[in-house]
């Protein structure tokens, strides 16, 4: 099994990523990774897409139809498949990840730190305030990575989504949140790659200028997909959309583990 870091930038629309994630764009320009343009599934909401991104299932199949749906998914995910293959999983993420992949409902008093869990995420730090700093998410993720050496680990940030709701996409605050998480990635990515990790960076959904995401227009649906792996052809593949349903089986293929029977079997991502 080859290790993978999965970075989920909540509500980072494709256009904003392309304009403000300067270091990632530099890496693509110099042939160090691949970039795709993803058409997100509907509804363009967080919790439904947290389920879709990691199970590879559309919403009508996995049943997380809105943010208020609160149950542990009964379907295979990248977390469960990694564990079945003998791997170790970890996450520094929003509390809804714990609900979907470990147990629900999330208890703020007891579930903040879950180490050696019996769920699909072995080791996790979970936050629930949308104002939780991205820098803290990265610091907690690094603690988990360095302490437990997970095969699959998620870093899930929220500042872009928070400022998008307050000020709208295109605002100085939203764009600055994208650029600031880009600084964190610029510090971390070289170290991760040096340590032998493959790295995938994407978003669950976008955001429109009114601070809304749930619907069908491109600012709400379009997301970036950056892949840094020697298993994937490098370059820009942004002329056409690929489906968000590619993400879960792609992560499995990067890890070197079998996909579930319900995931896409033929991927639009170009592997070597």
N, C-alpha and C positions, 0 to 999 in steps of 0.2 A: 504494500500500500504506500502511495506517495502522498505526502501531506498537503493540505489545502487550507488557506485562509480565505474566508468569504466575508467581504465588507459590504454591508448594506447601508447606503446613505439614504435615509428616509426622505422621500419627496424630492429627490434631486432630479429635476427634469433633464432631458437630453440636451437641450439648448444651453442651460446653465452650466452643465458639466463641460460641454465643449468650449465654453467661453472662459471658465474660471478654474478648472482643474488643470492648471498649467503644467505641473510636473508629469501627470499621467499623459497629457497630450504630447509632451516632449518625448516620453518613452515610446509612444506609438510612432512619432515622427522618425525616431532613430532605430526602428525595427526591433524594439525590445518587448513588444507585446502586440495584442490584437484589440481592435475596437469595433463593436457592433452597435447598431441602432435597433432598440427593442420596442415592439408594439406591446404595451402592457395589456393584461387581461382586464376584464370588467367584473364588478365595479372597481374603479380605481381608488380603492380604500386600503388602509394598512393591513388590518388583520386578515381579510380575505387573501391579500397578496402574500402575506407571510406564509400562509398555508400553500398557496400555489407555487411560490418560488422553491419550496423545499420538498413538496410532494410531486410536483409536476402535473397536478390535476387542475382542471378548470373549476370554478366556484360551484357550479351546479353538482359536481361530483363529490367534492370534499365537504360541502355543506356549511362552510364559514362564509355566510352571505353578507355579513356586516360586522362592524367593530364590536357590536354588543353580543354576538354569538360567543358563548363561553364554554367550550368543552375540549378535552384532549382529543386530538385527531386519531381515528382508528385506522389510518392508512400508513403505509410505509413512507418514510421520508429519507432525506439524505442522512439525517441523524440516526435513524433506526437501522438503515442499511449499513452504515459505517460500523455501528456496534455489532450487528450480526456478522460482519466480516472480521471481527476481532479488533476493531479500532477504538480509539478513545475520542470522545467528543467534548466540546466546550463552547461557551458563549458568554460574551459580555453584551447584554441585549435588553430590550424593553420587556416588561413583565409578561406581555402577551405571548412571547416566545416560550416562556415557562408553561403558560396555560396550554398552548398547542402541543408541546412536545414532552412535557413532564407530568404536570397534574393541574387540574382546575377545580375551584377558582384559586387565583393567586392571593395569598395571605401576606399583606405587607409586613406583619410582625414576625413571620417565620421564614418567608421564602426569598428574602433579599439575597442571601448567600446560600447556594446549594452546591456543596462539594461532595463527591462520591455519591451522587444521587442514584436512585434506582429508576429514573426516567431515561428518556432517550438522549438527554444532554447530561453527560457525566458530571461536569463541573461548570458552574455558572454564577455570574453576578448579574442581578436583574434590578433595573430601576423602573420607576413608574411616573416620575415627574417629567413632563415634556421639556422642561427647562434644564434637565440634567446635562452637564457640560460634556461635549464630545471628547475633550481631553481626558476626562475621567474614564470614559468608556475605553479609550485606547490604553490607558494605564492599567485598568482592570484586565483587559484582554491580554496585555503583555505579562501580567502576573500569572494568569492561567496558562499561557503558552509556555512560559519559562519554567513553571512549577510542574505541570502535568504533561508537557510534550504531546498535546493532542494531535491526532491525525486530521481532524476536521474541527475548525474553530471559527465562530462568527464574531465579528465586531459590528455592532449595530448602533448607529448614531441618530440623533433626533433634532439637532439644532436647525437644520435646513427646513424641516417640516414646521417647526415651531415659528420661525420667522416668516415662513411663507403664509401661515394662517394669520399672523398678526399684520403683516405689511403687504402680502401678495408677491407673487413671482415677478421678477424684474425690479423690485425695490432694492435700494442700497443694502438694506438689512439682510434680505434673502441672498443676494449675490455675495455679500461678505461672508455669510455663513458657509456658502459653498467654497469660497476661497480659503476660509480658515480650516475647514476639514481637509482641504487639499494640502495645506501646510502639514497637518498631522500625517497624511499619507506620504508626503515627500520625505518626512523624517523616518517613517516606519518601513516603507516599501523596500529600499535598498537592503536594510537589515534582514527583512523577511526572506528576500530572494537569496541573500548570502547564506542564510540558515537552511536553504533547501526547500522552502515552501513555494508552492504555486499559489498565485493570488488572483482572486476574482473580485471585481468591484462593480456594483450595480445599484439600482434603486427599486423600491417597491412600486412607485407611481411617480407622477410629476406633480405639478401645481399650476393653477392659472393666476392671472393678474388680480383676481378678486380674492385670492387666498382660499380657493376651493379645489378639492379633488374628490371626485366620486363618479364623474361623467366621462364623456366620450371624445372630447376634442383632444387634439394632439398635445397641447401643453400639459394636460392632465394624465395622458397615457404614455407619452414617449419617454423612454429611459435609456441611459447609456449602459453598455456592458464592456468592461475592460478585462482582458485576460492576460496574465503573465505566466506563461508555462512553456516548457520546451516541447510539450505534446501538441501545441496548437500553432498553426501557421500565423506568422506575424503580419501586421499591416492593417489598413483601414478597409472595413467591409460595411460601409455605411450607406451605400447607394440604395439599398432596399431594406425593409424591415425584416427582422426575424421575430419569431414568436417567443413570448416570455416562458412558454412551456418547455423551451430548450434548457432552461437554467438548471433544473434539478438533475436531469440525466447527464448534462455536461459535467456537473460537479462530481457525479458518480464516476464518470469516465476518467476525469482527472485523478480521482482517488484510486482508480483501478479496481472498483468494486462493481458487482452486477447492479443494473437498474431494476426497478420494480416492473412488474408486468403491465402496470397502468401508465408508465411514463413513455414519452416519445422514444421510439426505437431508432429512428433515423434523424440525425441532428443536422441543423443548418450551420452550426459552427464548424469551421474547417480544421480538422485534426491532421497532423502529419502522418 
